[in-house]
Amino acid sequence: MALSLGICLVAGFAFAWPAITGTATGAAGNPAFAMIKLVAGGTPAQVAPLLGRGEADVIAALKLAGFTVADATAPLSEIAAASEKDTMALVATLAALKAR
């Protein structure tokens, strides 16, 4: 009985490991992270309609949150990197803008 339980735990852990560590790719990856990556690849003008805002509102919110928006045509992930901030912080800023 204990041996069967141990084998099941090890087998389950082997399948869950990529999802736990975030190393899963393709269809096995977390869909929420896939959407974040997709949104972060867009420019402020492309993402603004998703938030029900204009490009100027998105840029203003990013600047207010401390992001450096030198080029409004740059992808959001590049804006986060240029600002030395995490992409997740940028997405949190966008989510807060959507909530307003």
Rosetta blueprint (number, residue, H / E / L):
1 M L
2 A H
3 L H
4 S H
5 L H
6 G H
7 I H
8 C H
9 L H
10 V H
11 A H
12 G H
13 F H
14 A H
15 F H
16 A H
17 W H
18 P H
19 A H
20 I H
21 T H
22 G L
23 T L
24 A L
25 T L
26 G H
27 A H
28 A H
29 G L
30 N L
31 P H
32 A H
33 F H
34 A H
35 M H
36 I H
37 K H
38 L H
39 V H
40 A H
41 G L
42 G L
43 T L
44 P H
45 A H
46 Q H
47 V H
48 A H
49 P H
50 L H
51 L H
52 G L
53 R L
54 G L
55 E H
56 A H
57 D H
58 V H
59 I H
60 A H
61 A H
62 L H
63 K H
64 L H
65 A L
66 G L
67 F L
68 T L
69 V L
70 A L
71 D L
72 A L
73 T L
74 A L
75 P L
76 L H
77 S H
78 E H
79 I H
80 A H
81 A H
82 A H
83 S L
84 E L
85 K L
86 D L
87 T H
88 M H
89 A H
90 L H
91 V H
92 A H
93 T H
94 L H
95 A H
96 A H
97 L H
98 K H
99 A H
100 R L
